Amino acid sequence: MAPRSQRRSGGTRTPSRRKHGRARDQEGIIPQLARASREVENAVQRGNLTRQGHVRFQVVALLVREERTRVKADTTMSEGHRSEQLQRLDGIAIILAKTATQEPALFELLGEDAVVSEAAKAMRVEMLEAAGIEVPEEEEAEPEAAPVEQRRVVPRSVISRQLANPFLTQDFSAAEREAALRARPRRLESWELIGPLLTSFERAAGGATAVMQLPDPSSLRLPGVHLMRHQAEVVAAAAAGHRTFLLADEPGLGKTAQALLAAQAADAYPLLAVVPNVVKANWAHEAELWTPQRAVTVVHGDGDGIDGFADIMVVNYDILDRHAGWLGDLGFRSMVVDEAHFIKNKTSLRSRNVLTLSKKIRARIARPLLMALTGTPLINDIEDFRAIWEFLGWINPNAPGVDLMLALEETGLTPADPGFYPAARQSVIDLGIVRRRKVDVAADIPARRIADLPVELDGALGRSIRDAERELTKRLVSRYDSALAARTSGVVVEGIDHELVRRVAGWEREDTASTDENVFAMMRRIGQAKAGLAADYAAQLARSVGKVVFFARHVDVMDIAEATFAERGIGYASIRGDQTPKVRQRNIESFLQDPDTAVAVCSLVAAGVGLNLQVASNVVLAELSWTDAEQTQAIDRVHRIGQDEPVTAWRIIASQTIDTKIAELIDSKAGLAARALDGSDEEVASSADLQLEALVALLTAALTPSGESSA
């Protein structure tokens, strides 16, 4: 590293000559980035990506972004040279995107609001200087001694819980089962069994769905809870003592509810739920809905503010490493892994953390409730089962677990016997594989349903949206107070003057109609903030159940979604209002006929009518409609004649924002169109009416004393 006296000061990066005078495009930053991106790619392919590899990936992404901006702004560069440099940068970006699809945790590092660690800052400086680029002194970062695993934290409330119960009773029944195994004849002890077990699911399926024998749920008693039969069967199995499940129902069949109620039926608290970030808020919502008597807490960041005494703890994969220490020692009696195919790569950090936690829980409690939820148990090949089976305790790294080995011994067969494979497959299924498709339980579920998926808006954009909403609410309250103070009629209204509230909301709507401060503009910003999360969920659905229709109102939201699908290697067709009829029809046919086109990205306005997209049965509504009729029109592109499966529309809702209120207002108007069509004199609400109602709801909520409901 050159002495400080030899470096230029200033706020911009400037190129300098290297020792041998080679040009920047030959030995500059781009070759450095290309080599670093390949190193990360190779590490992911080998399955040994370290924490330093995560740092290198983020630094390359940052520098690619910076270099692209610099190249575009360089007026001294010829167009040919600029095009060449941008093409080289695009190549590196493609490598990063492909790498992230193999290790999805890396996507978290690509966001504009991703935290840049001191290690990343130091590596950035090193790469720039290695490329012969002088770094301003104020940008320099002190290098860290060595890259280490992500720092571990222990929230204060967790310490309080540990101090309150320092002694956790050890369960020794596992040792008793081990002794029972040793006491039996062990014909299979010398056989390699993991390979034959996996092969049994390829050779011995015979077209049969993998479903364990489930009990009749008619005797199950859950006061105040209404379950569909297929859901109740799993809960009844947990109540009867079954303790491990690979719940592989298709999306839309209520796996989250089944897991939460299974924990309740088994009295398996505290419960740890490890989930993708995109469904973290939904898990808290579902826990409050299905098990309201059990406290739930969600772990964000370092865990500040969590309830360490909660019965249910929800944490996302991406921060699991930070909390793995105390999570393994808290004494969980159950653990659920949602979207369990996320752990298929056993060498990935997320998989190692999940397997370590499972092993600690099983070491402390012999028969904990362990549930792996996934609509996609197999992504590439049969080997994807390994990590899930190991999480459930069905296998060890190189041999069957105790229960599976006992079941295999009882068959009296070895892999040399033809009958071994169907018997082995059934032995694994009996441990707890449950797979139901929508079409299998069509009688249980409505032909068309809307499922709300709450998401949290993190980062600077989410904070700015919440700040803007608070400012809007303050402005409304100030208008209301001023109007009350200026009233000369002498009329006094007890409590909230709802007539005045509506007038104030009307004034606000009129005054801000042509500005960026109205509810329409705020909803657009919310849509932009939700776009990546909505696309991420649509990508998960596409991998789980096939074709998905993705609806958005604004072009920029569609752009973000399409970029996300491209990064994940998911084929999509775009259906927009600015397309020629020929292009539009070509894209529609691609979605309908090409098996590699998994998602149709549609404009709510341009594609909400006149399309038949019934090859899909799942719809993602990334942005809310302003009327129930518009929402229904979009869903009916899939729910129409020719559809032979129940249709689920996943409505992405930004929690703790006005998005939730808009959704409630849309639902409250849902019956209005039907009444109008049946001859009512009521007028169907317009989008402007809904904007007024949203402002009324905001102001009413602000004026309502805490603990009271608004009129």
Summary of the structure (lengths in Angstrom):
residues: 711
radius of gyration: 28.6
end to end distance: 68.3
largest distance: 96.4
contacts: 2218
relative contact order: 0.08
helix: 52%
strand: 10%
